[in-house]
Amino acid sequence: MYKYTRTIDVRNAIMDARSQGRTVGYVPTMGYLHVGHRSLIERARSECDYVVVSVFVNPTQFGVGEDLDRYPRDLDADSQMCESSGVDVLFHPEVSEIYPEHPFDALVVSYPELSTKLCGAFRPGHFDGVTTVMSKLLNIVSPNKCYMGKKDGQQLLIVKRLVADSFFDVDIVGCSTVRESDGLALSSRNAYLSADERTVAAELNKSLEKVARVIESGNPEIDVAISRAREELTRGGLVVQYCDLVDADTLEPARELSPGEYLLGVAALCGTTRLIDNYSVAVTQQGEFEIDRGITGQVSEKSHV
Ligand code: AMP
């Protein structure tokens, strides 16, 4: 595995691979890799000849007062995981490599209609930072396929829109959420949780599950189920930012489930740690429900490496 910090080295390596007819799979991350990240890498490995992973804690997607400075970092462990997962190139640039024109003002594309809803309502500017960095990273790596987690469902939607609108020649592949055995979605931020908070954090997924069961049962009272979920989360000690069922394309609240795709999402503060989770819900033309809950219980409690 090659480790590069400079854009030019990554480009040269990828040009070499491409000249040998190899397809390139890319997994962008902010590091502190866990088994959820590894599932993306493994999917890339199984579908592409050459796999590139980036570890870059992108400053422009953090707001004032957010956790940029304390975001967990462990490049040695990340490097080991990449090496053992068959990654060809690990790209870990400095901020100045990605944003040579300090301060970080080179916004590329903005989707106010999408980026001010759900997480965006609580993290102003966050998704502009995501589209900015993804434009840069996709231009550097120019992969055939880019693997991203459904756990960050809003991010996945916005990046897909960015790629379509900007004519990036890449397939964005959405990958299922990997969970701990109690349902908590793996996240680098879980490292912030105390033992007590870790117990409470599992409520997030439990609340999604309860609403999902109401949806699957055909019960039309989705509003009631969502209100109850919010109350239970609050009683459980979480500070709920949102818990809602939305149209998967517009992110507008959805109450009547006609055939189409939906996102059942939740975000809450557990202590000072912001956690998110979601299920993808599809309603077929026949009125059947297909819910992607992710993959549970195939990982150790110690999620980092
Ligand atoms: P991050 O390092 O948190 O920016 O995540 C990098 C990529 O990994 C994003 O596409 C995430 O959606 C994805 N990811 C994070 N956690 C999980 C998980 N538990 N399961 C699957 N993918 C994940």
Residues whose N, C-alpha, C, O or C-beta is under 5 A from the ligand:
A	BS01	AMP	P28 T29 M30 G31 G36 H37 Y147 M148 G149 K150 K151 D152 C175 S176 T177 V178 A185 L186 S187
